[in-house]
Each structure stands twice: as C-alpha cells, then as structure tokens.
Amino acid sequence: ANTKNSVTTIAFYDTLGPKAVEFVIKQTELTSVSCAGQYVAGLLKLKKDGKAQSIQNIISFDAITEDLKNQALEVDIKLYTMSEVIEVGALAGNISLKEPKPESIYMFCYTSGTTGDPKAAMLSHSNLLAACAASMLTGVCLDHNSTIISYLPLAHSFEKFLFIITMIGGGRIGYYS
C-alpha cells in the first residue's frame, strides 16, 4: 500500500536501540508508526518525554490494552490496531491517493552496523525499479510460478528489492517466523 500511494517507508532494525529510534524519528519527522505491540509503550514514552513530537499515529500489529489507549490519549497520539485500520479501510469506499513519481522517496534505508547516529540512504522509486530492470537484463526474472523465501530483515534494502521484483513478476513470498 505504501509503495503504490507515495508513502515513504522507514524501517527500524531491532538492533538499532532506543537512542537510534529517537534519532531517526527526529531526523525524518516521522508521523506514523506500524509496529509490534511490544514497542508501543516505548514510543508513547518517547513522545511523553518530548523525544518524538512528530508522532501522531501508532498502528499496533497486536491487541492493545486500555492503559496503552489512555497513555496515547495523554500524549495526543491516535493508537490503532491493524484490525481497526482494516475495518475502517473497508468502510471508506473509494479513496483518492497520491501515486508516486519516479523521484518520490520509496524508503529510507538506515544502517545497522555503524557507530554513532545511524546513517540513511534515501532510495527513490526509480532507484528500485532501475535495480529490478538491471537484474531482469542479467537473467533474474521472476514470474507467477516463482516463490522466494524471505530471510533478511524487512528493513534491509536487498529484501525490499526482492519484494518488488517478486511483486512485479506476480510471484509468491514465504516469510519466516
């Protein structure tokens, strides 16, 4: 959905740690976060402590407690579960969204192994499509009969490339858990 609607994705590695998450939120002025339920309280605390002022929405992949809902209200964050987002989306009907341009930023890819603050590369839609086109020219062609196994973290730029090239070809992706 983000890819088709010109929404920039910023993924976090678990190994980055809370200081790096705070840095990335400030640097990117991130407004919405989708995450596992275990991270919601930490994000709310960052906002309460004045370290994540841009955050307006949190979407939890898991159930959320009344206590977390109340904490979110206190810091002016709209807190949803993924189920709630799906329900609201189903009722919304036809929504006009902004399609990306080639120069639209597809994702910020932060490094996980540097010292100091994380560094990011901004990858545009044309960057990723050029990588896909180049791989197809060299014989990496996935189609509707193709299945790949996702084993890299979803924050990894190569994993994003594999996702895009598989979707272009109409293939399937198996995710580990």
Buried (B, 14 or more C-beta within 10 A) or exposed (E): EEBEEBBBBBBBBEEBEEEBBBBBBBBBEBEBBBBEBEBBBBBBBBBEEEBBEEBEBBBBBEEBEEEBBEBBEEBEBEBBBEEEBEEEEEEEEEEEEEEBEEEBBBBBBBEBEEEEBBEBEEBBBBBBBEBBEEBBEEEEEBEEEBEBEBEBBEBBBEBBBBBBBBBBBEBBBEEEE
